[in-house]
């Protein structure tokens, strides 16, 4: 199953599709070698870590996760993902990507090396950076 398949449930209302996608996301992330990350979870302080926040309603975000999983970016880095709808306030985003500021677009991306946050971005800049990482993979 692909992440994009989370939005392909014909006959369901948009609300029901969204709720089903949110319930299935953690299981699919694990099956695709990506780690679900939630506020206050511990992460590795050695090597590279990429945290990606996506919107469950965004086909482009889900397509991007499929590409990342297919191209095995997780072979070189710990790749954690989260559903931005689980974040209830802008202040809570500080627990996910410190210093990201006002968020206007998905995906959200933070990149750590040996426990130090070295890059944070959103929207178009995040898309470009993730594309670079996939192409380097």
Secondary structure, DSSP 8 states (H G I E B T S, - for coil): --GGGGG--TTS-HHHHHHHHHHHHHHHHHHTT-EE--TT----SSSEEEEEEE-TT-HHHHHHHHHHHHTTGGGTSEEEEEEGGG--STTTHHHHSTT--S--SS-EEEEEETTEEEEEEEHHHHHHHHHHHHHH-
